[in-house]
Amino acid sequence: MINQGEWVWEEGTARWRQLYAVLRDRIESGAYPSRRLIPSLIQMEEEFGLARNTIRKALARLTREGYVRPEQGVGTVVQPREEWKPETGEE
């Protein structure tokens, strides 16, 4: 396990995948409510202790699966549940 900030990341699994799972769980649980902004890249960088490229990769998958939608000049917005299309296979 690797400790970065307050987070402990598992070795052997890409950090972006682990972050993706954390963010998806927060969205599905309602911790990040529908039609609301999720934290910014800078805020996530501080919270998770990860590089922006790692965070962007996790967000790209969430976007592809319909969990979030980036809005230029605004931020990343959580989509309504009916928009979610989780992928079943590995990338």
Backbone bond lengths (Angstrom), bond angles and torsions (degrees), N, CA, C in turn:
res aa  C-N    CA-C-N  psi(-1)  N-CA   C-N-CA  omega(-1)  CA-C   N-CA-C  phi
1 M - - - 1.445 - - 1.532 109.03 -
2 I 1.306 114.99 146.50 1.453 121.10 -179.03 1.520 108.29 -120.10
3 N 1.330 116.48 126.56 1.454 121.96 -178.52 1.526 108.77 -95.40
4 Q 1.328 116.30 118.23 1.460 121.42 175.09 1.509 106.89 -127.46
5 G 1.313 115.78 115.98 1.453 118.94 -174.66 1.518 108.15 64.81
6 E 1.308 116.26 -132.18 1.461 120.66 178.56 1.522 111.66 -93.57
7 W 1.314 116.98 -3.50 1.462 121.59 -177.78 1.511 111.20 -95.23
8 V 1.316 116.13 143.88 1.455 122.31 174.25 1.521 106.73 -114.72
9 W 1.334 115.87 116.94 1.458 122.14 -176.63 1.521 109.84 -100.40
10 E 1.331 116.08 138.86 1.462 121.79 178.86 1.520 110.25 -71.61
11 E 1.311 115.94 139.02 1.451 119.60 172.73 1.522 108.17 -79.00
12 G 1.319 117.06 150.54 1.452 121.06 177.55 1.522 114.14 92.18
13 T 1.324 117.33 -11.79 1.463 121.89 175.77 1.523 107.23 -123.38
14 A 1.325 115.56 130.71 1.463 119.77 -178.73 1.527 110.10 -54.65
15 R 1.310 116.17 137.47 1.467 120.02 -178.73 1.519 111.83 -62.40
16 W 1.337 117.27 -34.37 1.469 118.15 179.69 1.514 110.26 -63.17
17 R 1.341 117.67 -35.94 1.471 120.76 178.19 1.524 111.07 -66.79
18 Q 1.325 116.34 -39.91 1.457 120.28 178.22 1.527 110.75 -66.34
19 L 1.330 116.44 -42.13 1.460 120.48 177.54 1.521 110.44 -64.83
20 Y 1.320 117.02 -43.05 1.472 121.55 176.31 1.533 109.56 -52.46
21 A 1.339 117.03 -46.93 1.468 121.21 -178.41 1.530 111.21 -63.72
22 V 1.339 117.01 -40.84 1.467 120.97 178.84 1.533 110.18 -62.90
23 L 1.332 116.18 -48.48 1.467 120.10 -178.37 1.526 111.50 -65.97
24 R 1.333 116.94 -42.13 1.474 120.55 177.96 1.524 110.49 -60.22
25 D 1.337 116.20 -43.03 1.471 119.70 178.94 1.528 111.36 -62.94
26 R 1.327 116.57 -38.98 1.469 119.48 178.17 1.523 111.19 -65.96
27 I 1.317 116.88 -37.64 1.466 120.63 177.96 1.523 110.07 -68.12
28 E 1.338 116.74 -49.47 1.470 120.54 -176.94 1.527 112.28 -64.54
29 S 1.335 116.88 -30.91 1.471 120.05 -179.17 1.529 112.50 -81.82
30 G 1.343 116.36 -12.51 1.455 120.14 -178.29 1.522 113.40 91.32
31 A 1.330 117.34 1.08 1.469 119.99 176.05 1.528 110.06 -61.14
32 Y 1.330 116.38 -33.67 1.465 122.86 169.66 1.525 105.68 -110.17
33 P 1.327 118.08 98.54 1.471 121.41 -173.82 1.532 113.82 -68.74
34 S 1.311 114.29 154.62 1.461 122.50 176.83 1.519 110.74 -57.17
35 R 1.327 114.59 141.84 1.469 123.94 177.68 1.534 113.45 65.45
36 R 1.330 116.93 18.56 1.461 121.95 176.90 1.523 109.10 -117.07
37 L 1.316 116.22 157.93 1.456 121.44 178.32 1.525 110.98 -75.18
38 I 1.325 115.44 141.95 1.456 119.90 169.68 1.532 106.61 -88.99
39 P 1.328 118.61 167.86 1.462 119.64 179.08 1.533 112.00 -57.65
40 S 1.319 115.49 152.53 1.463 121.54 179.64 1.530 110.84 -71.38
41 L 1.329 115.52 167.59 1.465 120.69 176.24 1.528 110.75 -55.20
42 I 1.312 116.12 -44.04 1.468 120.26 -178.56 1.527 110.70 -63.69
43 Q 1.328 116.93 -42.37 1.467 120.35 178.69 1.530 110.85 -64.56
44 M 1.333 116.94 -41.21 1.468 119.91 179.04 1.525 111.23 -69.03
45 E 1.325 115.77 -37.11 1.463 120.88 177.46 1.539 109.46 -58.19
46 E 1.328 116.02 -43.11 1.463 120.98 178.97 1.524 111.97 -70.16
47 E 1.323 117.25 -43.85 1.472 120.49 -177.62 1.522 112.56 -67.24
48 F 1.334 116.55 -45.58 1.458 120.28 -172.02 1.520 114.13 -97.33
49 G 1.341 117.75 -14.17 1.457 120.04 -179.94 1.513 113.29 68.31
50 L 1.336 116.67 31.75 1.462 122.06 -178.19 1.523 110.59 -115.59
51 A 1.323 115.76 157.85 1.462 121.86 177.82 1.528 110.27 -70.31
52 R 1.315 115.89 152.79 1.474 120.47 179.78 1.520 112.18 -59.39
53 N 1.325 118.17 -37.60 1.472 120.10 179.06 1.520 111.40 -62.06
54 T 1.327 116.97 -37.30 1.465 121.48 177.38 1.529 109.91 -64.85
55 I 1.321 116.14 -43.96 1.468 121.29 179.41 1.526 109.69 -64.99
56 R 1.326 116.64 -43.18 1.471 120.42 179.63 1.528 111.51 -60.20
57 K 1.325 117.28 -38.26 1.463 120.26 -179.84 1.531 110.73 -65.18
58 A 1.321 116.89 -41.89 1.472 120.55 176.33 1.523 110.54 -63.41
59 L 1.336 116.74 -43.26 1.470 120.69 179.07 1.525 111.81 -65.77
60 A 1.332 117.26 -34.24 1.464 120.25 178.75 1.527 110.52 -62.31
61 R 1.323 116.53 -41.22 1.465 118.44 178.61 1.531 110.80 -68.76
62 L 1.311 117.37 -41.03 1.468 120.08 177.24 1.529 110.93 -61.35
63 T 1.321 116.45 -36.99 1.464 120.94 177.82 1.520 110.37 -66.68
64 R 1.324 116.15 -47.20 1.467 121.21 179.87 1.531 111.47 -59.18
65 E 1.321 116.09 -34.65 1.466 120.77 -179.02 1.525 112.89 -87.12
66 G 1.328 117.19 1.17 1.455 120.68 175.13 1.510 116.11 82.97
67 Y 1.323 118.02 8.01 1.475 120.20 178.96 1.522 111.93 -72.92
68 V 1.332 115.81 -36.37 1.460 120.20 -178.04 1.527 110.06 -135.06
69 R 1.336 114.82 163.55 1.468 121.31 176.51 1.521 107.61 -138.79
70 P 1.336 117.44 121.19 1.464 118.70 176.30 1.522 110.35 -73.91
71 E 1.316 116.45 138.62 1.460 122.15 175.81 1.518 107.47 -123.51
72 Q 1.322 115.65 114.82 1.455 120.82 -176.48 1.521 111.11 -56.86
73 G 1.316 114.88 131.67 1.452 120.79 178.84 1.518 114.51 80.18
74 V 1.342 116.48 -4.96 1.467 120.51 -177.93 1.525 110.24 -116.60
75 G 1.323 116.51 -56.49 1.460 122.77 -176.75 1.508 110.12 142.90
76 T 1.311 116.27 -159.82 1.464 122.07 -178.92 1.526 108.58 -108.85
77 V 1.327 115.48 124.31 1.459 122.62 -173.29 1.528 110.13 -106.85
78 V 1.327 115.99 137.83 1.466 121.26 175.19 1.523 108.58 -73.00
79 Q 1.315 116.06 130.68 1.459 122.38 179.22 1.530 110.71 -83.61
80 P 1.326 117.77 155.25 1.466 120.65 174.37 1.536 110.80 -61.57
81 R 1.301 116.11 150.87 1.471 122.68 -176.26 1.533 112.70 -51.58
82 E 1.309 117.86 -36.08 1.470 120.16 -177.48 1.541 112.68 -66.73
83 E 1.312 117.88 -13.41 1.463 122.42 178.29 1.532 112.38 -87.78
84 W 1.332 117.29 -14.23 1.465 120.89 -174.47 1.519 111.08 -71.36
85 K 1.328 115.73 133.94 1.464 122.84 176.92 1.520 108.93 -137.25
86 P 1.338 117.62 72.65 1.458 119.58 -176.65 1.534 112.04 -59.36
87 E 1.315 115.26 139.45 1.466 120.81 176.59 1.522 108.03 -81.02
88 T 1.310 116.10 146.71 1.439 119.98 -179.55 1.529 112.43 -98.81
89 G 1.326 117.54 -26.80 1.459 120.92 -177.50 1.501 112.62 -95.89
90 E 1.312 114.68 171.00 1.457 121.26 176.35 1.508 110.23 -80.59
91 E 1.317 115.85 156.23 1.463 120.62 -179.64 1.506 110.21 -84.54
